Structure formats: structure tokens, C-alpha cells
Amino acid sequence: MKEKIVVENILTPYIEYLKDKGYDVYTLNKNSNIENIISDEYKAIVVSGLDVLATNYAGYNNPPVPIVEARGRTPEEVHNVIESKLK
């Protein structure tokens, strides 16, 4: 079974690379649907920068999965970070 991860929708090269590596990739539209990530169904969230996770929804807590910042990293480096967090 493929591991499910969430990737910010503007990170197209990362989405394609991670799909090629066998992940089931779901897209995050900035923070408009971040509050929907409420379980450990997803194994990681990849965002362009941690500022994407700023939210005005007062009752929202950070998602219960590792968050990987893509800024300054190649798709390969992001993949390596995800793999290390899944071990």
C-alpha cells in the first residue's frame, strides 16, 4: 500500500518526483484545507515554507504528522527527509 502524503499544490516538481517514488500524493491549497488533516492517515506534509501553516482558525492545532519545508531543498532531498521520518 502506498504511503499517503500531502504536498502544497505549487510544488509541482516535488509532487511529480514523490509520485514517481510511489507515494500517494494529495495537494494542499495553501492553508485553505489544512484543517482537514486531522489524523495520521497522511505520513508527511510538504510545504514551500513553514509560513504556509499560519492559520486564522483559532481552534486548529498543528497536524499530527511531520512537516517538511521544501524551501532550499531539492525534490530528492525532500524525499530523503520524508523517508528518514517514516523509519
N, C-alpha and C positions, 0 to 999 in steps of 0.2 A: 504494500500500500504506500502510495506517495505521501510524503510529509507535506502538510499544508503550511504555507507562509503567506504573509501579506506584504506587498510592496507598493510604495507610493506610485500612483499612476504616471507621474512624469519621468520615472526612472526606467524608460523603455529598454535600454541596453541591459540593465540588471534583470528586468523581467524576462527577457529572452534568454539570457545566459542561465538563469536559475531554472527556467522551464527545460532548457536543454540538459541540465543536470538532473532532471527527474522530479523537480518539485511541482506541486500543485499550487500555482500562484494566483492569489486573489489581489485585487487592486484596492488601494486606499486613495480616496479623493481628498487630498489634504487632510483636514481633520473632520470632514463632514460625516464620515461614517465610522470614526474611531471608537465611538461609544458602543458600537455593535460587537466589538471584540471583547467578549466577557468571559471566555473560557480558555482552557488550554488546548482547544481544538487546533489552534494555529501554533506552530513551533517557533516562529520568529516574526518580527515586523521590521521591514527595511524602509527607512525614511531618508529623504535628502539631507535633512538636518534635524537636530532634536527640537528646534523651534516649531516644527510642524506639529508637534504634540501639544502645543499650547491650546487650551480649550476654554471656552466660556461656560461650559456646562458644569455648574458647581458641584453636582452630585457625582461627578465622574472620577473614578480612580484610574491610575495607570493600568494598562492591560497586564495580565498575569503571565506575560511571555517576554523573552529577551528582545530588546530593541537595538537594532543595528543601524548606525549612522553611515550612509553611503558617501557623504562629503569627504573628499580626499582619498577615496579608495576606489580601486578598480572593481569590476564585477567579480573577478577571480578572488580578490581579497575579501570582498563581502561574503562570498560563498565559503571561504575558509573560516571566517568568523562564525558563520551560522553552523557549520559542521562542528567547530570546536565547542559551541554551546549546546549542541544536541548530544554530545557524548556523556 
